[in-house]
Amino acid sequence: MLCVATAGAVLALATQTFTLDWTHSVTRTRWHEVWAVGPAGLRPVAAEVQGPGAGMEIPEGAQRLPGGWRYRVQGPLQPLVLLASSGSTPSGWRLCAAGACHDLGTTEGDPLRLWWGDGCG
């Protein structure tokens, strides 16, 4: 189960994958990530981006698309993913899983914690 904690609330989503959409705070470019979820942790597996962002370059082998890039992500499993809102973007993150989307982290200082759990409690 994907567990998402923000602002004192916890979402429990029965899913093996989710997407995360957000806007880079410096370059204002759109990022779309696909994540895999399982008992060993969470792992990014693919991304589509409008362009590079400060500290986030387009990797070698990325496929050029109209309006951006697509690539596979080769990242390790993460037992816990922490996302912090800078307050410098017009929105937080849009997390979609199990047929529903949730707008999260829309205010500065409203961090998200994502992890795999049996009950998320």
C-alpha positions in Angstrom: 0.0 0.0 0.0 1.3 3.5 -0.9 1.2 5.7 2.2 1.2 9.5 1.8 1.4 11.8 4.8 0.8 15.5 4.6 -0.4 18.2 7.0 -1.5 15.8 9.7 -3.4 13.5 7.3 -2.4 10.1 5.9 -3.7 8.7 2.6 -3.6 4.9 2.1 -3.7 4.0 -1.6 -3.8 0.3 -2.8 -1.6 0.6 -5.8 1.7 -0.7 -7.3 2.4 2.4 -9.3 1.7 6.1 -9.1 2.5 9.3 -11.0 3.8 12.5 -9.6 3.5 15.8 -11.5 5.1 19.1 -10.4 6.6 22.3 -11.6 10.3 23.0 -11.1 10.6 26.0 -8.8 13.4 27.8 -10.7 12.9 27.0 -14.4 9.1 26.6 -14.1 9.2 23.5 -16.3 6.7 20.7 -15.9 7.9 17.3 -14.6 5.9 14.0 -14.8 7.3 11.0 -13.0 6.2 7.3 -12.8 7.0 5.5 -9.6 6.8 1.8 -8.7 5.6 0.8 -5.2 6.3 -2.4 -3.3 7.3 -3.8 0.1 11.0 -3.0 -0.5 10.2 0.6 -1.1 9.4 3.2 -3.8 11.4 3.7 -7.0 11.2 6.1 -9.9 11.0 4.2 -13.2 10.2 6.8 -15.9 9.9 10.6 -16.4 8.7 13.1 -19.0 10.0 16.7 -18.6 9.7 19.9 -20.5 13.4 20.6 -20.0 16.2 20.5 -17.4 15.9 22.3 -14.1 18.5 23.7 -11.8 20.4 20.6 -10.5 18.2 18.3 -12.6 19.7 17.5 -16.0 18.2 15.5 -18.9 20.1 12.1 -18.8 22.0 10.7 -21.7 19.8 8.5 -23.8 16.6 10.5 -23.2 14.1 10.5 -26.1 13.2 13.9 -27.6 9.5 14.6 -27.8 7.5 17.6 -29.0 7.7 20.0 -26.0 10.1 17.9 -23.9 12.0 14.7 -23.1 11.1 11.1 -22.0 13.5 8.7 -20.3 13.8 5.7 -18.0 15.0 6.3 -14.5 17.6 4.1 -13.0 17.2 4.9 -9.3 17.5 2.8 -6.2 14.6 1.7 -4.0 13.7 4.3 -1.4 12.1 3.2 1.9 10.9 6.8 2.4 10.5 9.7 0.0 10.4 13.2 1.4 9.2 16.1 -0.7 9.3 19.7 0.5 7.4 22.6 -0.9 9.5 25.8 -1.4 6.5 28.0 -1.9 8.1 29.3 -5.1 5.8 27.4 -7.5 2.2 28.0 -8.3 1.2 24.6 -7.1 2.5 21.6 -5.1 2.4 18.0 -6.5 -0.3 16.1 -8.2 -0.2 12.5 -7.2 -2.3 10.0 -9.2 -2.9 6.4 -8.2 -5.6 3.8 -8.2 -7.8 5.9 -10.6 -7.8 9.1 -8.5 -5.6 12.2 -8.3 -4.7 14.3 -5.3 -3.2 17.8 -5.2 -0.8 17.8 -2.3 1.8 20.1 -0.7 0.2 23.3 -2.0 1.6 25.5 0.8 5.1 26.3 1.8 6.3 24.2 4.7 3.8 21.4 3.9 6.2 18.5 3.3 5.0 15.1 1.9 6.2 11.7 3.2 5.7 8.7 0.9 6.4 5.1 1.9 5.1 1.5 1.5 3.1 0.2 4.4 0.6 -2.5 5.4 -1.7 -0.1 7.1 -0.1 3.3 6.9 -0.9 3.9 10.6 
